[in-house]
Amino acid sequence: MADQPLTSRGAATYQRILDVATREFAQHGIAGARIERIVSAARTNKAQLYAYFGNKEKLFDAIFFGSLERITNVVPIDAADLADWAVRLYDEYLRRPDLIRLATWARLERRPAGHLVEDHDRLDDHKLGAIAEAQAAGRVRQGDPFDVMAMVIAMSMAWSPVSNVYAATAQEPPQVHEQRRALLRACVRRAVAPE
């Protein structure tokens, strides 16, 4: 990917492309996304998009890896309270359903099995270390830290856009979300409690 633009006008165009492309990829996936729709909605042209990102695949990569970093930074793990972490993930999926949709498209179109991203692109080493430390301190049940993390994340996604049962939205009544948060918190606490 090319360096980000240095001018304020270039930076604004770059950000518009990212914003529009995020919506486009979240809605249509990698194969279904159309560069023509992106440049039209971003009020730019293909040459500018390609100068910044190279091609459609690299544009998706920039957005997808940015979404992974956002989840890591906005919802940092607290291995001492994995239940609270699960609830904060639930809330982030309500705020930004596009983030979970991007991951779903990456799973469907790129990596149907195994880790979602290559080992060198993974951002979960610090999460795994935190879980391992909590396990060593007797605060979290024993087991592979990756499996514990995967289970907590899966529980946090129970009502996310990838649910095959029900996808929640931020527009639902607050008390409905509070009930789900309480249930999620209780279930995760029980699931990760030391034996």
Residue pairs with C-beta under 8 A, 6 or more apart in sequence:
1 52
1 53
1 54
1 58
1 61
1 62
2 51
2 52
2 53
2 54
4 10
4 11
4 14
4 52
5 11
5 13
5 14
5 52
13 42
13 43
13 44
13 48
14 52
16 42
16 43
16 44
17 38
17 39
17 42
17 44
17 48
17 49
17 52
17 53
17 59
18 62
18 63
18 66
19 42
20 38
20 41
20 42
21 33
21 38
21 42
21 59
21 60
21 63
22 63
22 67
22 98
22 102
23 98
24 33
24 34
24 37
24 38
24 41
25 33
25 60
25 63
25 64
25 102
25 105
26 97
26 98
26 101
26 102
26 105
27 101
28 34
29 105
29 108
29 109
30 56
30 57
30 60
30 105
30 106
30 109
30 110
31 109
33 56
33 60
35 46
35 49
35 56
36 46
38 49
38 59
39 45
39 46
39 48
39 49
42 49
49 59
53 59
53 62
60 106
63 102
64 102
64 103
64 106
65 117
65 121
67 96
67 98
67 99
67 102
67 103
68 103
68 117
68 123
69 123
70 96
70 99
71 89
71 92
71 99
72 123
72 124
72 127
74 92
75 85
75 88
75 89
75 92
77 85
77 126
77 127
77 130
77 131
77 149
78 84
78 85
78 130
79 85
79 127
79 130
79 131
79 133
79 134
79 139
79 140
80 134
80 139
82 131
82 134
82 140
82 148
82 152
82 188
82 189
82 192
83 184
83 185
83 186
83 188
83 189
83 192
84 185
85 152
85 156
86 152
86 153
86 155
86 156
86 184
86 185
86 188
87 156
87 181
87 184
87 185
89 153
89 156
89 157
90 156
90 159
90 160
90 180
90 181
90 184
91 181
92 99
93 99
93 100
93 156
93 157
93 159
93 160
93 161
93 168
94 168
94 169
94 170
94 177
95 170
97 160
97 161
97 167
97 169
100 157
100 160
100 161
100 162
101 161
101 162
103 116
103 162
104 161
104 162
106 116
106 117
107 116
111 117
115 122
124 146
124 149
127 145
127 149
128 145
128 146
128 149
129 145
131 140
131 145
131 148
131 149
132 145
134 140
135 141
135 142
135 143
135 145
135 148
138 194
139 194
140 148
140 192
140 194
141 148
141 191
141 192
141 193
141 194
141 195
142 194
142 195
148 192
151 191
151 192
152 188
152 191
152 192
155 184
155 187
155 188
155 191
156 184
156 188
157 163
158 165
158 180
158 184
159 166
159 167
159 168
159 180
160 167
160 168
161 167
168 176
168 177
168 180
